[in-house]
Amino acid sequence: MEERRQTERVKVALDARWEGVLAQCSGTVVDLSITGCFILTPDQVQPKELIRIEIALPSSGQLYLWGEVVYQVSEMGFALRFTGMEDTEQAMLELLMNYLHEAESELQTCA
């Protein structure tokens, strides 16, 4: 199967809350990139549904983003593509990605 992703992804475990058309739910972001993420959650969403997500940052605070559901895996989670980011949101996401890359590199050098 051909890899369609165009951006680098980082494996993470960040608490998240999300709000869709029908529900407000929680889950865990387990895969993150500048363009999207995968959220583990048993709750249901629909492809193309617009979601507002709140990601808990590792130090403190929250990152709020909007996205569109790309696909959903029943009782497992869904992939979200970020949409309509403002410059400040983009900058915060880039800072988070840099922080996560550094933390991942430190773990690999300690192993």
C-alpha positions as a printed Julia matrix, in Angstrom:
111×3 Matrix{Float64}:
   0.0    0.0    0.0
   1.38   3.4   -0.99
   1.99   5.92   1.79
  -0.2    8.99   1.13
   1.01  11.14   4.0
   3.08  14.13   2.98
   4.23  15.3    6.42
   6.25  13.75   9.2
   4.23  12.24  12.05
   5.12  11.74  15.69
   3.77   9.02  17.99
   2.3   10.69  21.08
  -0.16  10.14  23.91
  -1.9   13.48  24.44
  -5.28  13.81  26.11
  -7.86  15.45  23.92
 -11.47  16.53  24.0
 -13.42  17.01  20.82
 -16.78  18.37  19.84
 -18.67  17.33  16.75
 -22.18  17.83  15.44
 -23.78  15.28  17.77
 -21.51  14.93  20.78
 -18.72  16.16  23.02
 -16.25  13.38  23.73
 -12.73  12.64  24.87
  -9.9   10.53  23.57
  -6.15  10.33  23.1
  -4.15  11.76  20.22
  -1.7    8.96  19.33
  -0.32  10.22  16.02
   0.31  13.89  15.23
   1.59  15.95  12.31
   1.35  19.54  11.15
  -1.6   18.59   8.95
  -3.6   16.2   11.14
  -3.81  13.53  13.82
  -5.36  10.21  14.8
  -7.54  10.14  17.91
  -8.24   6.95  19.86
 -11.85   7.05  21.02
 -14.77   4.61  20.96
 -17.14   7.45  20.08
 -18.65   7.74  16.63
 -18.0   10.41  14.01
 -18.8   10.6   10.31
 -16.35  11.13   7.43
 -16.24  14.81   6.41
 -17.68  15.85   9.8
 -16.16  19.07  11.16
 -14.61  18.64  14.6
 -13.26  21.15  17.09
 -10.44  19.53  19.07
  -8.75  20.61  22.28
  -5.33  18.96  22.76
  -3.71  19.02  26.21
  -0.15  20.3   25.86
   2.68  18.38  27.62
   3.7   21.29  29.85
   0.4   23.05  30.47
  -2.36  24.64  28.48
  -4.44  23.58  25.52
  -4.21  23.8   21.75
  -7.55  24.35  20.01
  -7.88  23.34  16.35
 -10.58  22.64  13.76
 -10.46  19.65  11.49
 -12.36  17.42   9.12
 -12.76  13.7    9.75
 -10.89  11.84   7.01
 -11.93   8.33   8.07
 -13.27   6.5   11.1
 -12.37   3.04  12.42
 -15.32   1.59  14.33
 -14.8    1.54  18.11
 -11.14   2.55  17.68
 -10.9    6.17  16.59
 -10.64   8.52  13.65
  -8.2   10.47  11.51
  -8.57  14.24  11.46
  -7.15  16.67   8.89
  -6.66  20.15  10.35
  -8.48  22.93   8.51
  -8.57  26.71   8.6
  -5.67  27.26  10.99
  -4.82  30.8   11.99
  -1.17  31.85  12.11
  -1.03  31.59  15.92
  -2.51  28.08  15.88
  -0.05  27.03  13.16
   2.85  28.46  15.2
   1.71  26.66  18.38
   1.36  23.37  16.51
   4.85  23.78  15.02
   6.29  24.49  18.5
   4.55  21.39  19.85
   5.92  19.27  17.0
   9.47  20.6   17.6
   9.15  19.84  21.33
   7.92  16.31  20.61
  10.73  15.67  18.09
  13.33  16.78  20.65
  11.8   14.63  23.38
  11.71  11.64  21.02
  15.37  12.19  20.06
  16.42  12.36  23.72
  14.64   9.08  24.44
  16.41   7.39  21.55
  19.86   8.57  22.66
  19.22   7.33  26.22
  18.17   3.87  25.08
